[in-house]
Amino acid sequence: MLLMGTVVVDHETVIEDGAVAVEDDEIVAVGREDDLTYQFPDHEERRFDLVCPGFVQTHVHSVQSPGRGLADDTDLFEWLEDHILPIESELTADELELASTLSYVELLSHGTTCCVDHLTVDHSERAFEAAGETGIRGALGKVLMDRNSPDGLQEPTEAGLAETRELIEQYHGAFDDRVRYAVTPRFTPTCSEACLRGAREIADEYEGVRIHTHASEHESVIDDVTEERGMGDIEWLHEVGLTGEDVVLAHVILTSDREREILAETGTHVTYCPSSNMKVGAGIAPIVDYLDREINVALGNDGAPANNTLDPVAEMRQATLLQKVAHEDPRTLPAETVFRMATRNGAKAAGFEQVGALREGWKADVIGVTTDSSRGVPFHDPYSYLVYAANGEDVQFTMVDGEVVVEDGTVTTVDTEDVYRRAREAFEHREWGA
């Protein structure tokens, strides 16, 4: 297949009148349209205004989609304890698969081709199956919670670690290596030292397994960890082995200078979730300082209840505008940098090395975007359009691993209307935690 248009290769390179040639699951050529149509005369041709690498989000909660709109305008821990955790604890296996499918449909239709997904304690295997069916790429993980957790979610340490190993054996590298595993402790207040150290031990046993957890998200978390451990949250995670090039930490808003040194020295990845952080009033992450220290920073929508949308394009806009306000400087976090965070930086964090840019020999994770709206007139610069003007509805086409999963804005791998119908029936009038 030949995908033609203005090709946004990465955060530095744009080819006007360009093309991307795809064969099987691989990009086999990137260049001028004239050259590639001559080189590949028999390839099916598709034309879009913009052809871009798929977006990579390194912190989402697919299972939380039933809570969208139920927990608005609430404090973080009221949001979590009174609304979100009851949903997670009460989801049946079928409902969890439906919730994950609903999220993956939204992610794919808006151009997210890869995600790092923080699931929940039970029935996580059903989310892996949903990822396989919908065609999304990702690193998924069952949540570990062995203390300070509500009934239905807290489980014995060894039981959670044992099930983690079972899921790794079953799903790490599944679906032609589109789906991998991330060991997923929820966060330090709900995980014992044995649980956290156990997470590191398991990750070390398997090549390519990530570790994914929340960190330094809220003042109350910092206070709890400091009181209990005598150090900051990142310092404690480092102490138990949960830093490093295989670790993805979500939020990371409140950090000391020493903790920022730890992140940089260990190559730990940070996920910036601006919409979620603003919505729960958690604060503004020091993203510019992280980037200055060469810490890899990616983007994430978080869960639907913490954001109300799983739109990666909207998240890019929020990411830069919030930093401009924080620094009172419009030059802060330019569009090209944010685009890199949403693509290549995300792929590095997720552990998919040949994803996040359009390069010969890399995986064919590609999206086609339209500029045919008032927001695209006049059109001057693709990075400006993608970061400041576009939204997820502008994504017309999504390809993952060489497979077309979104055509004309609609996911093709599942019956989306049936997914919406079943989700409305299952979740719209459900009273969680009653």
N, C-alpha and C positions, 0 to 999 in steps of 0.2 A: 504494500500500500504506500502511496505517496501522499503526504500531508503537506499542503502548499499554502503559502501566505507569508506574512511578515513573521519570520521565525525568531523567537526570543530564545537563543541558545542557552544563556545563563544570565547572571547579573551584569555581565560585561559586554556581551556580544549579541548583536541583532543583525539578521540578514533580511533586508527588504527583498521582496520577490524571491523568497527562499523556499526550501522544501526539505522534508525529512522522509527518508526511505526506510520502511519497516519490513522486515521479513521474519516470520515466526514471532519470537518474543524479543527480538533485538533490533536496535537501530543500526542499519548498515551503511547509511550515508547521510550527511547533513551538508547542504550547500545551496548554490543558486538553483532556482527552479529550472532554468533552461538546461543546465548541465545534468540535473538529475532526471528530468523527463527524457533526455536523450539516452542516459545511462540505463534507465529502467523503463523502457517503452511499454512493457506489458503490465505494469503495476496499476492497480485501481487507484484513481485519483480522487482526493477529497480536498476541498478548498475552504479556508477559514480566514478571517481577518488577521487573527493572531494564532500562531502555533507555539505552544509553550511546554516546558516540563510540567508534569503534574505536581500539585502542591503536596507537601508532607507535613502532617500535624503530629507533634510528639507528645501531646497530652489531650486525650479525649476520654469520655466515659460513655460508651455506647449504651450501656444498660440503663442509664439514667433518663433516657428519652421520655418515659411516662411522666416524669416530673416537670416537664416544660410548662411554665406558667403557674405552677402551684406554690412556688417559694420565692416570689418576687419581693423586693423591698424588705428583706429580713437580714438580721445579723448572721454572720457566717455559721456560727455554731447552732443557732436556732434553725437556720436553713438546713444544716447537715443533720442534726439530731431529731428535729421534729418533722422533717419532710423527706429528705433524701434517703437516710438509712432505713426508715420503715419501708420505703419502696423496694430497696435492694433486698431486705430480709424477707419480703413477702412474695417476690416474683417466683412463679412456678418455672419449671424448665422451659415449657412452651412459651410462656410470657417473656422470659429472658431472651430467647432466640428471636422473638418478634421485636422486642425493644432494640436489640442489636441490629437486626435487619433494617429497621426503620432509620436508625442512625447511619448505617453504611449507605443506604440509598441517598440520604441527604448529603453525606460527604462526597460520594462519587458524582452526584449530579452537579455539585458545585466545584468539582475539579480536584478534590483531595484524592490522590491515588494511593497514598500510604499513610498509616496512622500508628501511633503507639497508644494502645487502648488499655485503660485501667478498669478492669471488669468488677466483679464482686466475689463474695466468698463461695457461693454455691452455684452449681449448674453452668460453670464457665465453659465447659466443653461445647455448650450449645452456641455460644458466641463464636467460637472457632469454626463451627459448622456454618454459621451465618456468613462469616468472612469468606469461607471457601465458596459458598453458593453465590454471593453477590459479586465476587471477583476482586475485592479490595486487597491491597497489599498491607501487611502490618506486623507489628510485634505486640502480642496480646498476653495478658497475664491474669490469673486468678488472684484475688486480693487475700492477703494474709492479715488477720486480726486476732490476736490471742490474749488481749487484755483491754480493760476500759471500754468495752464494746457492748452494744445492746444484744439481748437475746435474739438468736437467729443468725447472728453474724460472728460472734466470738466462737472460736474453736480451739481445741488443744494445739499447742505449738507443733508437736510432731505430726499430728493429723494433717495440718495445713501444709507442712513441708513435704510430707509423703505424697499428698495429692498433687502438689506442684511437680514433683518428679514424674508422677504418672502422666500428667498433662504434657510435660516436656517430651517424654518418650513417644507420646501419641501424635503431638502436633508441631513440634519444632521442626521446621523445614517442610511442613505439609503443603499440599496443593502446589506442587512444583516449586517449592521454596518461596512461595509468595507469603506464607504465614509462618512466623517464627514466634519464639517465646520470650517474654520479659517477666522475670520474677518480680512480684508486685506487693511488697509490704505497703499497707495503706499510708501510715505516717507514724512518727515516733510515739505519739501518745497512745496508740492502740497496738503497738508492737513491743514485745519484751526484747531484752538484749539477746536472748537465745534465738528468738525469731529473726532478728536482723542479721545476726552472725550466721544463722542457718541459711538465710537468703544468699549471702555471699558465697558460702560453701557450695551451694547448689549451682550458682552461676558459674563458678570456677570448674565445675565438673563437665560442662557442656560447651562446646565451641559455638560461638555466635549468640548465646543467650544474653539478653540485656537484663538490667535491674532498673526498675521504674518506681518512683515513690514521690510523694509530696514533701516539700522541705521549706522551712522558714516562710510559711505562708501567712502567719498571723501572729500578732503580739502575744496572744494567749499561749500559742504553741511554744514560742521562745521562752516565755516565763516558766512554763511547765518543765521544759527540758533543763533550763538553767537551775531551777530549784532542785530537780531530781538528780541531775548529772554534774552540775557545776560547770557547765560549758554551753555554748550555743548549739543550735540544731545541726548545722553543717559540721561543726566540730565533733559532735556525737556520732553523726553518720560516718564521718571519717574514722573515728575511733573503732567502730564496729565493722569497717571495711566497705561501707556503701558510698565510696567515691571511686572515680576511675573512668577510663575511656569507655567502659561498658555500662555506665550509669547515666540515667536520664532523670534529672530532678525537676519537678514541676513547681512553678511559681518563683521561689527563691527571691522573695521580696526584701526581707530584713536580714542583712548579713553584715558582719563586722569585717574590718580590713583583713584580719587573719583568715577569716572564712573565705574571702575572695581569693586570697593567696592559695588556699587549699584547692579551690575549684580550678584555678589556673594551673597549678603545679601537677594536679592529678589528671587533667584532661577531662574532667567531668562536664557533662552537657547540661545546659539549662534550658527549660522551656518557659518562654514568656507568654503569659495568658492575659493580655491587657483588658479585654472586655470583662472577663470573669473577675479579675482583680478590682476593677472599678465597680462592678455591680454589687459585690459584697463589701465594698469599702475597705479592702485589705491593704491598700497602699500602692505605691508605684515602684516597681523593681528598678534597680540601678543598672539598666541595660547598657547604657553608653560606657559606663565604667567596666562592665563585664567584657564588652567588645574591645575596649582599649587594652585589657589584660589578655586578649586573645582567647577568651573563654568562648566556646561554641554555643551560640544562642539560637534556638529554633522557636517556632510559634505553635500555639495550640488554642483551640476554641474552649477547652475544658468540656464539661457536660452541658447538655441542652438546658437544664434548669439554672445553670450558673451564667448563661449567656443568652439563651433563647434562640440562638441560631448556631449552626455548625458550618458557617460560611467562612472559608479561609481567606477569601478576598476582602471581606469586611474586616477580618482580623488584622490584615496588613495595614489598612487605613488607621484602625484604632492604635496599632502598635506605634506608628510614627507620630501621630498627633499627640498622644499622651506624653511621649518623651519630649516633644517640642514644648509642651506646656510646662512640664517639670523643669526643663532647662531654660525656659523663656528664651528660646533660640530657634528660629524657623529652619536653621541649617542642620539641626539635629536629626539623625537617623534618616538619611535621604532614601528615596524610593528604591534605588538599586540595592542598597543594603538590606532593606526590608524584604525585597524580593528574594535575595540570597537566603535570608533567614527562613523564608517560607518554602524554599526548595532544597538547595544543596546542603545548607546547615541542618535542616530537618533530616535529610537522608543520612548524613553522617551520624546524627544522634540515634536514629533508629537502627543503624547498623547495616543499611543497604548501600554498599559502596558505589554501585553502578546505577544509581538513581539520583534524580534531582537536577539533572542538566541533560541537554540533548547532544549526545556525543556518540560517534561511531563505536560500536561494540558494547554500548550500554543498553540497559533494559528499556524496552519501548513502553514507557509510562509517559503519555503525551496527552495534552488537552488542546481543543480548538475553541477559540473565544471570538465572539462577535463584538464589533464596535458600533453596530447599527442601532443606535439610540441617540437621544439628545445628549447623553453624557459623552458620546464619542464624536461630537461635532463641535468645533473642528478637532481633528486628530493630529497631534504633534509628536508624541513620544509614547512608546509602548509601556515603559515603566511607570510614567506618570498616570497613564490610563489605568493600568492594572492596580496600582496602589491607591490612587486618590479618587478615581471616578467609577471604576467597575464594581460589580457585585457578582455573587455566585450565579445569578440567573443568566449572566452573559456567557456562561460555559455551555457550549452546544454539544461538545464531543469529548468523551473521556476514553482513553485506552490504557489498560493495565497489562503489562507483560505481553503486549502485542494483541490482546483481545479487546474488542470494542465492547465497552460496558455501558456507555451512555451515547445515545444517538438522538440528535435533535432535542437535547436537554432531558431526555427520559432514560432512566436506567433500563437496560434491556435484559439483564440476567435474571430478574425476578419480576413478577407481576406487581408493579407498584400500586396500582389501584386496589388490588386485593390486600396488599400490605397496609395501606392507609385505612381501608375498611375494617380490617381485623384489629388494628391498633385503636381506632375510635371505639369499637365495641368493647375492647378489653380494658381501656385505660381512661376514657373520658369521664365516666361516672363512678370510677372506682374510689372507695374511701380507704386510703392507706393508713395503717396504724390505728384503725378504729377498734 
